[in-house]
Amino acid sequence: MPTAFFDTGLSRVPSAELKETEDAIHLKLELPGIEAKDVDLQVTESAVYLSGERKSETKSEEKGVIKSEFHYGKFQRVIPLPARIQNTNVTADYKDGILNLTLPKAEEEKNKVVKVNLA
């Protein structure tokens, strides 16, 4: 599995948003124009590995110039997680080009923060 954060000459990597709660990590990824079948998603206890391909549409035109800012091709991204998770209980929802993952924290991670009262 890849271990780098950066784009290695592939197309632009999907944008991500990560939110951590007491019980889970919520990860949202932007994958516009990409079908679910073109995405490979793997989750370990400490990271999310995402790769896939945005395929270009082939259109034939006799005349005219096409300018495009769309990025086509393969991509990959590794997102390290701030806490260990139960990777066997991950849930995913993919709708309108947005992938939402709910990554439940491992039991030992839930009580990691302890409030200290200063008296």
N, C-alpha and C positions, 0 to 999 in steps of 0.2 A: 504494500500500500504506500502511496505517496506520503512524504513527511514534510513537505514544504508548504508555506502559506502563500507563496507568490505565484503569479502566472508564469508558466515556463514556456513562453512562446505560443501558447494556445490562445483561443479567443478569450475575451473578457470573462472574468469569473463572476458568478452570481453574487449579488449583494445580500448581506445577511443582517439580521437583527436578533440579538440574544437578550432574553430576560430571565433572571433567576429569581425564583420564589423559594419559600422554605421547603417545599416538597418536590419541586421539579425545575427543570430548565426548559424554557420555551424558545425554540429556534424557528425563525421565519426566514425563508429564502425566496428571492425573486428569480423566477425562471420563465419569463415571458416568451411565448412562441415555442415552447418546448413541450413535447408530449411526454407523458409519464413513462412510456415504454423506452424513451431515449435517455432516461436518467438511471444511474446506478448509485444506490445509497447504501452505505455500510456504516454501522454504529458500533463502536467499542465502548468500554466503560469510561474512556477518557477523551474521545474525539468522534467527530462525524466526518466521514469521507464521502465526498460527492463528486461524481464525474458524469459526463454525458456529452450530448452533441445537439447543437441547434442546426438543423439541416436547412439549406437554402432552397427556396422555391425556384424551380426552373421554368422560366417563361420565355417564349420566343417572340421577338418583335422584329419587324422588318426595318423600321426606321426609329430614330429617337435615341436619346442618351438617358441612361439610368444613373442616378446618383443615390447612394445608399449609405446610411450611417449604422445600419444593422450589423451586428457581429455574428458571423456564422462559423461553424466549426466545433471542434472538441474543446471541452473545458474540464478543469478539475479543481477542487478546493478541499482543504483540510481545515476543520474548525476545532481547535482544542477546547475542551469543556472546563469550566471553572470548578467543577466538583465531579466526583465519581457518580455514575448513574447505573441503573438497572437496565442494561441494554436489551434484555429479553422482554421488557415491558414498554418499549417505545411505541407510540402511536403517531400516525402520519395522516395528514389531510392535504390533498392537492386539488386546488380549485382556482381557475382563472389565472394560471401562471404563478400562483403563490403556494409554496410548500410550507406547511406548518407542522413542526415536530414537537411532541411533548415527551420529554426525557425525564422520567421519574428518578429522583435521587436515590442512591443506595442508602439503606437504613442507617449505616454508620455516619453518613454525611448529614443527615437531617438534624442531628443534635450537636453539630460541630461548633456552633456559635453559642457561647454562654455569656449571659449578661452579668456584669460585675457591679454591685452596688457600692458606691463610695459614700461612706458615712463619716 
